[in-house]
Amino acid sequence: MGTARKALGISVAGFTVLASFAAMNSGQAALAASRPPTEFSYYVAPGDTYARAQNLGCQQAEFDNSHAVDSFVTLDFGAQRSDGAGTYLPSTTAFWRNSSIEAYSLRFAYGYQSCKPRHAMLLGIGTSNDGSVTDGKLGADWGKVVSVVGGDASRDGYRAVAIQGAVDAEPGFGPFPHFQGWEWGDKSGGGYVSTSKSLLNDFGSADGCPQSLGRSSDGMCGNGWTTEDEYDAVWGWKPNEATPEIYFNGCRGYAEQANQWADISDYGKHNQKQGKVLFVGPLDQGNCLSASAAWSAFDAALGRDGVSDSMKFSTQITTK
Amino acid sequence: MKTAIAAGVTVLCVAGVAGVAVGVPSVMAAQRSAPASGAASASAAPAQAGPVSEAGWPASKTAAMASENELRAAAAGKPVVPPTGAGQPGATGTGTEQQAAAVAPGSAYTAGILPLTDGGPFSSAQFVGVNVWNGPVGGRWEVIQAGGAPTNGALGSASPAKAGLFVYTESADPSATSGRQVTGILAPSPDPAGTFTVTKASGGTLTLILSGSGTPYYFDVATGKFTR
Protein backbone atom coordinates (compact mmCIF):
# COMPACT_ATOMS: atom_id res chain seq x y z
CA MET A 1 0.00 0.00 0.00
CA GLY A 2 2.75 2.41 0.85
CA THR A 3 4.35 1.90 -2.51
CA ALA A 4 1.04 2.35 -4.25
CA ARG A 5 0.39 5.57 -2.46
CA LYS A 6 3.75 6.92 -3.43
CA ALA A 7 3.24 5.95 -7.02
CA LEU A 8 -0.19 7.53 -7.12
CA GLY A 9 0.69 10.47 -4.91
CA ILE A 10 -0.80 13.79 -5.73
CA SER A 11 1.43 16.67 -6.60
CA VAL A 12 -0.33 19.67 -5.21
CA ALA A 13 2.26 22.09 -6.44
CA GLY A 14 2.37 20.70 -9.95
CA PHE A 15 -1.31 19.89 -9.84
CA THR A 16 -1.36 17.02 -12.21
CA VAL A 17 -4.10 15.41 -10.28
CA LEU A 18 -6.98 14.51 -12.52
CA ALA A 19 -5.85 11.08 -13.51
CA SER A 20 -3.92 10.27 -10.38
CA PHE A 21 -6.69 11.24 -8.00
CA ALA A 22 -9.14 9.01 -9.78
CA ALA A 23 -6.67 6.20 -9.67
CA MET A 24 -6.10 6.75 -5.98
CA ASN A 25 -9.71 5.90 -5.35
CA SER A 26 -10.01 3.20 -7.89
CA GLY A 27 -9.45 0.22 -5.72
CA GLN A 28 -7.01 -0.87 -8.39
CA ALA A 29 -3.25 -0.88 -8.21
CA ALA A 30 -3.35 -3.84 -5.92
CA LEU A 31 -0.09 -4.39 -4.19
CA ALA A 32 0.21 -5.60 -0.65
CA ALA A 33 -2.92 -5.66 1.48
CA SER A 34 -1.28 -3.85 4.35
CA ARG A 35 -3.53 -1.59 6.33
CA PRO A 36 -3.30 2.15 5.67
CA PRO A 37 -3.07 4.46 8.68
CA THR A 38 -6.38 5.22 10.37
CA GLU A 39 -8.14 8.32 9.09
CA PHE A 40 -10.68 9.95 11.39
CA SER A 41 -14.17 11.00 10.40
CA TYR A 42 -16.49 12.88 12.73
CA TYR A 43 -19.98 12.87 14.15
CA VAL A 44 -20.51 16.61 14.31
CA ALA A 45 -21.78 17.44 17.81
CA PRO A 46 -23.93 20.32 19.10
CA GLY A 47 -21.03 21.97 20.91
CA ASP A 48 -18.68 21.95 17.94
CA THR A 49 -17.30 25.27 16.76
CA TYR A 50 -15.82 26.61 13.54
CA ALA A 51 -12.50 26.90 15.33
CA ARG A 52 -12.65 23.18 16.10
CA ALA A 53 -13.40 22.38 12.46
CA GLN A 54 -10.40 24.40 11.36
CA ASN A 55 -8.16 22.71 13.92
CA LEU A 56 -9.28 19.26 12.87
CA GLY A 57 -8.66 20.08 9.24
CA CYS A 58 -5.19 21.35 10.05
CA GLN A 59 -4.42 18.25 12.09
CA GLN A 60 -5.47 16.12 9.13
CA ALA A 61 -3.04 17.93 6.84
CA GLU A 62 -0.23 17.45 9.34
CA PHE A 63 -1.14 13.78 9.69
CA ASP A 64 -1.16 13.30 5.94
CA ASN A 65 2.19 15.01 5.59
CA SER A 66 3.77 12.95 8.34
CA HIS A 67 2.44 9.67 6.95
CA ALA A 68 2.81 10.61 3.27
CA VAL A 69 -0.78 9.71 2.50
CA ASP A 70 -3.96 11.23 1.17
CA SER A 71 -6.99 11.20 3.41
CA PHE A 72 -10.69 10.41 3.31
CA VAL A 73 -12.78 12.26 5.88
CA THR A 74 -16.53 12.27 6.41
CA LEU A 75 -18.37 14.87 8.46
CA ASP A 76 -21.65 13.38 9.66
CA PHE A 77 -24.29 16.07 10.21
CA GLY A 78 -27.17 13.67 10.92
CA ALA A 79 -30.68 13.47 9.52
CA GLN A 80 -32.26 16.22 7.48
CA ARG A 81 -35.30 18.03 8.87
CA SER A 82 -38.38 17.49 6.74
CA ASP A 83 -38.29 21.04 5.36
CA GLY A 84 -34.69 20.62 4.15
CA ALA A 85 -33.45 23.65 6.07
CA GLY A 86 -30.86 21.72 8.02
CA THR A 87 -30.18 18.62 10.07
CA TYR A 88 -30.57 17.14 13.51
CA LEU A 89 -27.01 16.33 14.49
CA PRO A 90 -26.26 12.60 14.85
CA SER A 91 -28.05 10.90 17.71
CA THR A 92 -29.36 14.19 19.05
CA THR A 93 -32.31 16.50 18.58
CA ALA A 94 -30.04 19.52 18.17
CA PHE A 95 -30.63 21.33 14.89
CA TRP A 96 -28.16 23.09 12.60
CA ARG A 97 -29.14 25.12 9.57
CA ASN A 98 -27.65 24.34 6.16
CA SER A 99 -25.70 27.58 6.29
CA SER A 100 -23.99 26.38 9.47
CA ILE A 101 -23.26 23.00 7.90
CA GLU A 102 -21.72 24.67 4.87
CA ALA A 103 -19.67 27.02 7.01
CA TYR A 104 -18.43 24.24 9.29
CA SER A 105 -17.42 22.09 6.32
CA LEU A 106 -15.67 24.97 4.62
CA ARG A 107 -13.80 25.73 7.81
CA PHE A 108 -12.59 22.13 7.94
CA ALA A 109 -11.41 22.42 4.34
CA TYR A 110 -9.71 25.72 5.07
CA GLY A 111 -7.96 24.20 8.06
CA TYR A 112 -6.55 21.50 5.82
CA GLN A 113 -5.47 23.88 3.08
CA SER A 114 -3.93 26.39 5.47
CA CYS A 115 -1.53 23.87 7.02
CA LYS A 116 0.68 23.35 4.02
CA PRO A 117 -0.64 20.00 2.80
CA ARG A 118 1.58 17.97 0.50
CA HIS A 119 -1.24 15.55 -0.16
CA ALA A 120 -4.98 15.77 -0.69
CA MET A 121 -8.14 15.23 1.31
CA LEU A 122 -11.46 13.91 0.13
CA LEU A 123 -14.03 15.56 2.36
CA GLY A 124 -17.52 14.04 2.44
CA ILE A 125 -20.43 16.19 3.62
CA GLY A 126 -22.67 13.64 5.28
CA THR A 127 -26.32 13.22 6.15
CA SER A 128 -28.48 10.09 6.58
CA ASN A 129 -31.75 8.60 5.37
CA ASP A 130 -33.27 8.90 8.83
CA GLY A 131 -36.28 11.15 9.44
CA SER A 132 -39.89 11.32 8.41
CA VAL A 133 -39.26 12.25 4.83
CA THR A 134 -36.43 11.09 2.63
CA ASP A 135 -37.36 12.23 -0.84
CA GLY A 136 -36.21 13.94 -4.00
CA LYS A 137 -36.57 17.42 -2.60
CA LEU A 138 -34.36 16.65 0.39
CA GLY A 139 -31.84 14.95 -1.86
CA ALA A 140 -31.70 18.06 -4.02
CA ASP A 141 -31.31 20.19 -0.92
CA TRP A 142 -28.34 18.10 0.21
CA GLY A 143 -26.76 18.12 -3.23
CA LYS A 144 -26.97 21.89 -3.09
CA VAL A 145 -25.17 21.95 0.26
CA VAL A 146 -22.39 19.82 -1.23
CA SER A 147 -22.20 22.02 -4.31
CA VAL A 148 -22.04 25.20 -2.27
CA VAL A 149 -19.14 23.86 -0.20
CA GLY A 150 -17.36 22.58 -3.29
CA GLY A 151 -17.81 25.87 -5.10
CA ASP A 152 -16.71 27.95 -2.15
CA ALA A 153 -13.65 25.76 -1.56
CA SER A 154 -12.68 26.22 -5.18
CA ARG A 155 -13.30 29.96 -5.08
CA ASP A 156 -11.22 30.33 -1.94
CA GLY A 157 -8.23 28.44 -3.29
CA TYR A 158 -8.47 25.13 -1.43
CA ARG A 159 -6.81 23.10 -4.16
CA ALA A 160 -5.83 20.22 -1.88
CA VAL A 161 -9.43 19.42 -0.94
CA ALA A 162 -12.04 17.57 -3.00
CA ILE A 163 -15.60 17.94 -1.77
CA GLN A 164 -18.19 15.22 -2.20
CA GLY A 165 -21.46 14.05 -0.73
CA ALA A 166 -21.91 11.33 1.87
CA VAL A 167 -24.90 9.52 3.28
CA ASP A 168 -25.36 7.13 6.18
CA ALA A 169 -27.87 4.93 4.36
CA GLU A 170 -29.36 2.25 6.58
CA PRO A 171 -32.37 -0.01 6.10
CA GLY A 172 -33.54 0.72 9.62
CA PHE A 173 -33.73 4.43 8.89
CA GLY A 174 -36.26 4.14 6.08
CA PRO A 175 -37.53 2.19 3.05
CA PHE A 176 -35.29 1.80 0.01
CA PRO A 177 -37.67 3.54 -2.44
CA HIS A 178 -37.45 6.66 -0.29
CA PHE A 179 -33.66 6.58 -0.44
CA GLN A 180 -33.80 5.97 -4.17
CA GLY A 181 -36.02 9.01 -4.54
CA TRP A 182 -33.64 11.03 -2.38
CA GLU A 183 -30.74 10.31 -4.70
CA TRP A 184 -32.44 10.14 -8.10
CA GLY A 185 -35.51 12.26 -7.67
CA ASP A 186 -39.24 11.72 -7.37
CA LYS A 187 -42.32 13.84 -7.68
CA SER A 188 -41.13 16.04 -4.79
CA GLY A 189 -37.85 17.04 -6.41
CA GLY A 190 -34.90 16.08 -8.56
CA GLY A 191 -32.78 14.33 -5.95
CA TYR A 192 -29.11 14.57 -5.07
CA VAL A 193 -28.01 14.08 -8.67
CA SER A 194 -29.99 17.11 -9.81
CA THR A 195 -27.87 19.54 -7.80
CA SER A 196 -24.53 17.80 -7.35
CA LYS A 197 -22.12 16.21 -9.80
CA SER A 198 -19.97 14.85 -6.99
CA LEU A 199 -19.60 11.30 -5.79
CA LEU A 200 -21.80 10.10 -2.96
CA ASN A 201 -20.14 7.99 -0.27
CA ASP A 202 -22.41 5.59 1.58
CA PHE A 203 -21.11 5.13 5.13
CA GLY A 204 -24.08 3.16 6.38
CA SER A 205 -24.90 -0.35 7.51
CA ALA A 206 -26.58 -3.32 5.89
CA ASP A 207 -28.98 -4.14 8.70
CA GLY A 208 -30.53 -7.55 8.40
CA CYS A 209 -28.65 -8.56 5.23
CA PRO A 210 -27.34 -12.13 5.00
CA GLN A 211 -24.28 -12.80 7.10
CA SER A 212 -23.03 -15.95 5.38
CA LEU A 213 -20.46 -16.08 2.61
CA GLY A 214 -20.48 -17.93 -0.70
CA ARG A 215 -24.12 -17.23 -1.56
CA SER A 216 -23.73 -15.02 -4.66
CA SER A 217 -27.46 -14.39 -4.86
CA ASP A 218 -29.92 -11.69 -3.94
CA GLY A 219 -31.38 -11.76 -0.46
CA MET A 220 -33.52 -9.87 1.99
CA CYS A 221 -32.23 -7.27 4.42
CA GLY A 222 -34.08 -5.22 7.01
CA ASN A 223 -37.11 -3.05 6.33
CA GLY A 224 -37.68 -4.46 2.85
CA TRP A 225 -34.21 -3.68 1.51
CA THR A 226 -32.46 -6.34 -0.57
CA THR A 227 -28.88 -7.26 -1.31
CA GLU A 228 -29.30 -5.60 -4.70
CA ASP A 229 -30.56 -2.41 -3.06
CA GLU A 230 -27.46 -2.29 -0.89
CA TYR A 231 -25.28 -2.98 -3.92
CA ASP A 232 -26.78 -0.03 -5.77
CA ALA A 233 -26.32 2.22 -2.75
CA VAL A 234 -22.62 1.43 -2.42
CA TRP A 235 -21.55 0.81 -6.01
CA GLY A 236 -24.20 0.08 -8.64
CA TRP A 237 -25.39 3.64 -9.06
CA LYS A 238 -23.06 5.97 -10.90
CA PRO A 239 -22.15 8.43 -8.14
CA ASN A 240 -21.94 5.88 -5.35
CA GLU A 241 -18.97 4.53 -3.42
CA ALA A 242 -18.68 3.31 0.15
CA THR A 243 -16.89 3.27 3.46
CA PRO A 244 -19.26 0.70 5.00
CA GLU A 245 -19.72 0.34 8.72
CA ILE A 246 -17.64 -2.44 10.19
CA TYR A 247 -18.54 -1.69 13.80
CA PHE A 248 -19.22 -5.31 14.69
CA ASN A 249 -17.88 -8.65 13.63
CA GLY A 250 -20.15 -10.83 15.67
CA CYS A 251 -18.85 -9.33 18.89
CA ARG A 252 -21.40 -9.13 21.71
CA GLY A 253 -23.88 -11.02 19.55
CA TYR A 254 -24.13 -8.26 16.98
CA ALA A 255 -23.99 -8.67 13.20
CA GLU A 256 -21.10 -10.05 11.18
CA GLN A 257 -20.93 -6.78 9.25
CA ALA A 258 -17.78 -7.74 7.36
CA ASN A 259 -19.56 -10.79 5.99
CA GLN A 260 -22.62 -8.76 5.08
CA TRP A 261 -20.64 -6.37 2.90
CA ALA A 262 -18.55 -9.14 1.38
CA ASP A 263 -21.77 -10.91 0.42
CA ILE A 264 -23.10 -7.75 -1.20
CA SER A 265 -19.92 -7.46 -3.25
CA ASP A 266 -20.09 -11.14 -4.13
CA TYR A 267 -23.66 -10.62 -5.32
CA GLY A 268 -22.42 -7.89 -7.64
CA LYS A 269 -19.58 -9.99 -8.95
CA HIS A 270 -21.99 -12.69 -10.07
CA ASN A 271 -25.05 -10.67 -11.05
CA GLN A 272 -24.13 -7.13 -12.07
CA LYS A 273 -22.11 -5.85 -15.01
CA GLN A 274 -20.15 -3.51 -12.74
CA GLY A 275 -18.93 -6.54 -10.84
CA LYS A 276 -17.69 -6.63 -7.31
CA VAL A 277 -17.68 -3.53 -5.18
CA LEU A 278 -14.41 -1.64 -4.93
CA PHE A 279 -14.76 -0.31 -1.42
CA VAL A 280 -13.00 2.85 -0.33
CA GLY A 281 -12.33 1.12 2.97
CA PRO A 282 -14.00 0.11 6.22
CA LEU A 283 -15.52 2.58 8.68
CA ASP A 284 -14.95 1.61 12.27
CA GLN A 285 -16.20 3.15 15.49
CA GLY A 286 -13.69 1.85 18.00
CA ASN A 287 -16.33 0.15 20.08
CA CYS A 288 -16.54 -3.60 19.50
CA LEU A 289 -13.63 -3.47 17.06
CA SER A 290 -10.48 -1.42 16.79
CA ALA A 291 -9.72 0.15 13.41
CA SER A 292 -7.08 -2.50 12.89
CA ALA A 293 -9.48 -5.31 13.75
CA ALA A 294 -12.18 -3.87 11.50
CA TRP A 295 -9.73 -3.69 8.62
CA SER A 296 -8.53 -7.23 9.20
CA ALA A 297 -12.04 -8.62 9.51
CA PHE A 298 -13.21 -6.87 6.36
CA ASP A 299 -10.15 -7.75 4.33
CA ALA A 300 -10.44 -11.38 5.40
CA ALA A 301 -14.16 -11.61 4.63
CA LEU A 302 -13.66 -10.12 1.18
CA GLY A 303 -10.89 -12.63 0.54
CA ARG A 304 -12.90 -15.59 1.73
CA ASP A 305 -15.78 -14.57 -0.50
CA GLY A 306 -13.57 -14.19 -3.57
CA VAL A 307 -13.98 -10.43 -3.83
CA SER A 308 -10.65 -9.17 -2.54
CA ASP A 309 -10.22 -5.44 -2.78
CA SER A 310 -7.15 -3.26 -2.34
CA MET A 311 -8.86 -0.71 -0.15
CA LYS A 312 -7.05 2.60 0.09
CA PHE A 313 -8.35 3.91 3.38
CA SER A 314 -9.03 2.70 6.89
CA THR A 315 -11.43 5.09 8.58
CA GLN A 316 -12.79 5.50 12.08
CA ILE A 317 -15.62 7.81 13.05
CA THR A 318 -15.60 9.60 16.36
CA THR A 319 -16.88 12.62 18.23
CA LYS A 320 -13.40 13.44 19.54
CA MET B 1 -25.71 4.52 13.16
CA LYS B 2 -23.90 5.64 16.23
CA THR B 3 -22.98 3.31 19.04
CA ALA B 4 -22.00 4.85 22.28
CA ILE B 5 -23.87 3.34 25.15
CA ALA B 6 -21.82 0.18 25.62
CA ALA B 7 -21.33 0.65 29.34
CA GLY B 8 -23.60 2.20 31.88
CA VAL B 9 -26.91 1.44 30.25
CA THR B 10 -29.61 -0.20 32.26
CA VAL B 11 -31.75 -2.39 30.07
CA LEU B 12 -35.02 -3.26 31.67
CA CYS B 13 -37.41 -5.99 30.70
CA VAL B 14 -35.68 -7.21 27.54
CA ALA B 15 -35.93 -10.87 26.72
CA GLY B 16 -34.00 -12.81 24.09
CA VAL B 17 -35.53 -15.02 21.43
CA ALA B 18 -34.20 -16.60 18.27
CA GLY B 19 -34.03 -14.53 15.12
CA VAL B 20 -36.34 -15.05 12.17
CA ALA B 21 -34.98 -16.12 8.81
CA VAL B 22 -36.45 -14.42 5.78
CA GLY B 23 -36.66 -15.50 2.16
CA VAL B 24 -36.27 -13.78 -1.18
CA PRO B 25 -39.48 -12.78 -2.91
CA SER B 26 -39.82 -14.03 -6.44
CA VAL B 27 -40.96 -10.64 -7.68
CA MET B 28 -37.63 -9.02 -6.87
CA ALA B 29 -36.37 -8.92 -10.45
CA ALA B 30 -39.60 -7.46 -11.73
CA GLN B 31 -39.57 -4.75 -9.10
CA ARG B 32 -36.04 -3.80 -10.04
CA SER B 33 -36.87 -3.01 -13.64
CA ALA B 34 -39.52 -0.46 -12.73
CA PRO B 35 -38.45 3.19 -13.07
CA ALA B 36 -38.48 5.51 -10.11
CA SER B 37 -41.99 6.52 -9.23
CA GLY B 38 -42.84 10.06 -10.20
CA ALA B 39 -39.36 10.77 -11.48
CA ALA B 40 -38.92 14.48 -11.86
CA SER B 41 -36.55 14.48 -14.79
CA ALA B 42 -34.62 12.30 -17.18
CA SER B 43 -31.86 12.11 -14.63
CA ALA B 44 -34.25 10.72 -12.07
CA ALA B 45 -34.04 7.13 -13.27
CA PRO B 46 -31.30 5.35 -11.34
CA ALA B 47 -28.47 4.78 -13.77
CA GLN B 48 -26.12 1.89 -13.52
CA ALA B 49 -22.46 2.69 -13.99
CA GLY B 50 -20.90 2.13 -17.38
CA PRO B 51 -17.99 0.02 -18.58
CA VAL B 52 -15.11 -0.47 -16.21
CA SER B 53 -12.07 1.58 -17.07
CA GLU B 54 -8.46 0.57 -16.85
CA ALA B 55 -8.29 2.16 -13.44
CA GLY B 56 -10.88 -0.29 -12.19
CA TRP B 57 -13.66 2.21 -11.71
CA PRO B 58 -16.55 2.57 -14.14
CA ALA B 59 -16.07 5.57 -16.37
CA SER B 60 -19.11 7.28 -14.88
CA LYS B 61 -17.56 7.24 -11.43
CA THR B 62 -14.27 8.60 -12.65
CA ALA B 63 -16.28 11.31 -14.37
CA ALA B 64 -17.76 12.30 -11.03
CA MET B 65 -14.28 12.35 -9.55
CA ALA B 66 -13.13 14.47 -12.46
CA SER B 67 -15.94 16.90 -11.69
CA GLU B 68 -14.65 17.26 -8.15
CA ASN B 69 -11.13 17.71 -9.43
CA GLU B 70 -12.20 20.37 -11.89
CA LEU B 71 -13.13 22.47 -8.88
CA ARG B 72 -9.73 21.75 -7.37
CA ALA B 73 -8.03 22.66 -10.60
CA ALA B 74 -9.93 25.92 -10.66
CA ALA B 75 -8.63 26.64 -7.17
CA ALA B 76 -5.01 26.28 -8.24
CA GLY B 77 -3.29 29.60 -8.43
CA LYS B 78 -5.88 31.40 -6.38
CA PRO B 79 -4.86 32.86 -3.04
CA VAL B 80 -6.00 30.82 -0.06
CA VAL B 81 -8.45 32.89 1.92
CA PRO B 82 -10.47 32.05 5.04
CA PRO B 83 -14.18 31.37 4.59
CA THR B 84 -16.13 34.57 4.50
CA GLY B 85 -19.42 33.21 5.74
CA ALA B 86 -18.27 31.23 8.74
CA GLY B 87 -19.42 33.77 11.26
CA GLN B 88 -23.07 33.64 10.39
CA PRO B 89 -25.40 32.53 13.14
CA GLY B 90 -27.22 29.26 13.27
CA ALA B 91 -30.78 28.57 14.24
CA THR B 92 -30.95 30.66 17.38
CA GLY B 93 -31.85 34.28 17.33
CA THR B 94 -31.00 36.34 20.40
CA GLY B 95 -28.27 38.95 20.32
CA THR B 96 -26.08 36.98 22.68
CA GLU B 97 -26.49 33.83 20.64
CA GLN B 98 -25.67 35.60 17.41
CA GLN B 99 -22.51 36.95 18.95
CA ALA B 100 -21.52 33.50 20.08
CA ALA B 101 -22.22 32.18 16.61
CA ALA B 102 -19.15 34.00 15.39
CA VAL B 103 -17.29 30.96 16.65
CA ALA B 104 -20.09 28.39 17.07
CA PRO B 105 -22.72 27.39 14.53
CA GLY B 106 -25.51 27.73 17.07
CA SER B 107 -27.27 24.54 18.01
CA ALA B 108 -30.93 24.59 18.96
CA TYR B 109 -33.16 21.87 20.35
CA THR B 110 -36.46 21.25 18.64
CA ALA B 111 -38.93 20.33 21.36
CA GLY B 112 -41.80 17.93 20.86
CA ILE B 113 -42.29 14.78 18.80
CA LEU B 114 -39.76 14.30 16.00
CA PRO B 115 -39.64 11.57 13.32
CA LEU B 116 -36.14 10.37 14.20
CA THR B 117 -35.19 6.74 14.62
CA ASP B 118 -31.61 7.55 15.64
CA GLY B 119 -32.31 10.09 18.34
CA GLY B 120 -29.88 8.74 20.88
CA PRO B 121 -26.58 7.05 21.66
CA PHE B 122 -27.46 3.55 20.56
CA SER B 123 -27.08 1.36 17.51
CA SER B 124 -29.80 -0.56 15.70
CA ALA B 125 -28.33 -3.67 17.27
CA GLN B 126 -29.17 -2.24 20.67
CA PHE B 127 -32.39 -0.32 20.07
CA VAL B 128 -34.62 0.25 17.06
CA GLY B 129 -36.19 3.67 17.12
CA VAL B 130 -39.52 4.74 15.67
CA ASN B 131 -39.86 8.37 16.77
CA VAL B 132 -38.73 10.59 19.61
CA TRP B 133 -40.12 13.06 22.11
CA ASN B 134 -37.88 15.66 23.73
CA GLY B 135 -38.30 18.64 25.96
CA PRO B 136 -37.25 20.39 29.18
CA VAL B 137 -37.75 18.43 32.40
CA GLY B 138 -36.45 19.52 35.79
CA GLY B 139 -33.77 21.84 34.43
CA ARG B 140 -32.44 19.23 32.01
CA TRP B 141 -33.31 18.37 28.40
CA GLU B 142 -34.95 14.96 28.35
CA VAL B 143 -34.98 12.77 25.26
CA ILE B 144 -37.25 9.74 24.99
CA GLN B 145 -36.72 7.59 21.89
CA ALA B 146 -39.68 5.32 21.33
CA GLY B 147 -39.23 1.96 19.64
CA GLY B 148 -38.04 -1.39 20.84
CA ALA B 149 -35.04 -3.47 21.76
CA PRO B 150 -34.23 -6.09 19.11
CA THR B 151 -34.38 -9.59 20.49
CA ASN B 152 -31.57 -10.56 18.12
CA GLY B 153 -28.95 -7.86 17.94
CA ALA B 154 -27.30 -9.46 14.93
CA LEU B 155 -30.43 -8.76 12.89
CA GLY B 156 -30.79 -5.20 14.18
CA SER B 157 -33.79 -3.48 12.69
CA ALA B 158 -34.78 -6.73 10.98
CA SER B 159 -35.21 -8.45 14.32
CA PRO B 160 -38.42 -8.85 16.28
CA ALA B 161 -38.39 -6.40 19.15
CA LYS B 162 -39.67 -5.87 22.65
CA ALA B 163 -41.33 -2.47 22.98
CA GLY B 164 -39.48 0.11 25.00
CA LEU B 165 -38.23 3.65 25.45
CA PHE B 166 -34.58 4.67 25.30
CA VAL B 167 -34.30 7.51 27.81
CA TYR B 168 -31.51 9.98 28.44
CA THR B 169 -31.02 13.60 29.40
CA GLU B 170 -28.80 16.33 28.03
CA SER B 171 -27.64 19.68 29.33
CA ALA B 172 -30.26 22.39 28.93
CA ASP B 173 -27.67 24.20 26.82
CA PRO B 174 -27.64 22.45 23.44
CA SER B 175 -24.08 23.57 22.77
CA ALA B 176 -22.72 22.06 25.97
CA THR B 177 -19.94 19.63 25.24
CA SER B 178 -20.81 17.22 28.02
CA GLY B 179 -23.59 16.32 30.35
CA ARG B 180 -25.41 13.47 28.64
CA GLN B 181 -26.80 11.02 31.19
CA VAL B 182 -28.27 7.76 29.89
CA THR B 183 -31.07 6.29 31.97
CA GLY B 184 -31.46 3.17 29.86
CA ILE B 185 -34.18 1.30 28.07
CA LEU B 186 -37.46 1.44 29.98
CA ALA B 187 -40.31 -0.94 29.34
CA PRO B 188 -43.60 -1.86 30.98
CA SER B 189 -44.03 -5.14 32.75
CA PRO B 190 -44.88 -7.45 31.16
CA ASP B 191 -42.97 -6.14 28.16
CA PRO B 192 -45.02 -6.53 24.99
CA ALA B 193 -43.59 -7.63 21.65
CA GLY B 194 -43.40 -4.88 19.04
CA THR B 195 -42.39 -1.25 19.09
CA PHE B 196 -43.77 1.91 20.65
CA THR B 197 -44.63 5.09 18.78
CA VAL B 198 -45.21 8.37 20.59
CA THR B 199 -48.51 9.73 19.35
CA LYS B 200 -49.23 12.49 21.85
CA ALA B 201 -47.56 14.53 24.58
CA SER B 202 -49.83 16.27 27.04
CA GLY B 203 -49.45 17.41 30.63
CA GLY B 204 -46.18 15.59 31.12
CA THR B 205 -47.62 12.31 29.89
CA LEU B 206 -46.69 10.59 26.65
CA THR B 207 -49.25 8.46 24.87
CA LEU B 208 -47.60 5.45 23.22
CA ILE B 209 -49.15 3.10 20.70
CA LEU B 210 -47.92 -0.47 20.48
CA SER B 211 -47.28 -1.64 16.91
CA GLY B 212 -49.72 -4.15 15.54
CA SER B 213 -52.25 -3.68 18.29
CA GLY B 214 -53.20 -0.05 18.73
CA THR B 215 -53.10 -0.59 22.47
CA PRO B 216 -52.26 2.70 24.22
CA TYR B 217 -49.65 2.94 26.94
CA TYR B 218 -48.89 6.00 29.03
CA PHE B 219 -45.53 7.21 30.29
CA ASP B 220 -44.98 9.89 32.91
CA VAL B 221 -42.03 11.97 31.79
CA ALA B 222 -41.24 13.40 35.23
CA THR B 223 -41.25 10.10 37.13
CA GLY B 224 -39.99 7.92 34.31
CA LYS B 225 -42.70 5.35 34.92
CA PHE B 226 -45.39 3.74 32.86
CA THR B 227 -48.68 4.70 34.38
CA ARG B 228 -50.77 1.96 32.88
Interface residues (C-beta under 8 A of the other chain):
Chain A: F15 V17 L18 F21 A22 A23 N25 S26 G27 Q28 A29 Y43 A45 P46 G47 D48 T49 Y50 A51 G78 A79 R81 S82 G86 Y88 L89 P90 S91 T92 T93 A94 F95 W96 R97 S99 S100 I101 E102 A103 Y104 L106 R107 Y110 Q113 S114 A120 S128 D130 G131 S132 V133 G136 G150 G151 D152 A153 S154 R155 D156 G157 Y158 R159 A160 V161 A162 I163 Q164 D168 E170 P171 G172 F173 G174 P177 Q180 G181 E183 W184 G185 D186 K187 S188 G189 G190 G191 V193 S194 K197 S198 L199 G204 S205 D207 G208 Q211 S217 D218 G219 M220 C221 G222 N223 T226 E228 D232 W235 G236 W237 K238 P239 E241 E245 Y247 F248 G250 R252 G253 Y254 A255 E256 Q272 K273 Q274 G275 L278 Q285 N287 C288
Chain B: M1 K2 T3 A4 A6 V22 G23 V24 P25 M28 R32 A36 S37 G38 A39 A40 S41 S43 A44 A45 P46 A47 Q48 A49 G50 V52 E54 A55 G56 W57 P58 S60 K61 T62 A64 M65 A66 S67 E68 N69 L71 R72 A73 A74 A75 A76 K78 P79 V80 V81 P82 P83 T84 G85 A86 G87 Q88 G90 A91 V103 A104 P105 G106 S107 A108 Y109 T110 L114 P115 L116 T117 D118 G119 G120 P121 F122 S123 S124 A125 V128 V132 N134 V143 N152 G153 A154 L155 G156 S157 A158 S159 E170 P174 S175 A176 T177
